[in-house]
Amino acid sequence: MFALAALFFVGCKDKMQDSVQSNLTQYEQGLTADDSIQLVAVVDNFFALIENDQLDLAMASLYKANSKDPYGEPQPLTNEEMQEIRKVFEVFPIFGHRIDYIKFFESYLNEVKVSAIFREAKDGMPEGTTTYYLRPINYVGQWVLCPMNTWTGDDEPLVRDEDKDSLTEKFQRDKQHLDSVVYEATKDFVGPTAAPADN
C-alpha cells in the first residue's frame, strides 16, 4: 500500500536539488504577498477537506507535474493514484494542521511543510503530529498542489534540515503580516444579504 501511497507527496521531481539554498531565490524575489496568501488558502483548503472527511474532493484537488514540460499544465492524478493517497488518510485520520513553512524556488518547484495533528495534547500527553510535504506549482498565476513522497525516500525535501527551523520561524512572522493584510483588505466587506421574505 505504501509504495504508491507514498506518492502522497511526490508529484514534481527535483531538477534543482544541488542549487537549493535557504536564501531568497530569483523566482522568490518576483513574488508578491498575493502568492503567499493564495497558496496558504490552497493548502488550508486541502487539509480542511481531509479533516472534514471529504476525501474525494481533497484527492481530486491534487495534481502532478507535466512529465513532458515542467512549465506545462499540471496533470490530475489518476484514479489509482488518488485511491492510494486516500488510503493513507483513511488509516491515519487527522483533525487539524498547521503550515510550518513555505519555500519558493521556481514556478514548478516549491515546498510546503505541514504538521498534521492526529492527537490533541491532554492528560500529560503531547500533541501527536505527522509531517507532510507538498510541491505546489504555479501555472498561469494559479497555485495547485502536488504530492511528495515522504515514506520511501525517493524524493527528499528541498530545504536542508539545518534550515527548516529558521524557515519555520520566518514563516510564522510572515504569516502574522499576511493575516493582517487579509484583514485590512476584507474588514469593510459586507457580504450579500438575504432577500426579504415574501409575505
PyMOL commands that set and color helices and strands:
alter all, ss='L'
color gray80, all
select helices_A, chain A and resi 2-5+17-19+26-29+33-51+55-60+79-91+161-186
alter helices_A, ss='H'
color red, helices_A
select strands_A, chain A and resi 63-64+75-76+96-106+109-119+128-134+137-139+142-144
alter strands_A, ss='S'
color yellow, strands_A
deselect
rebuild
show_as cartoon
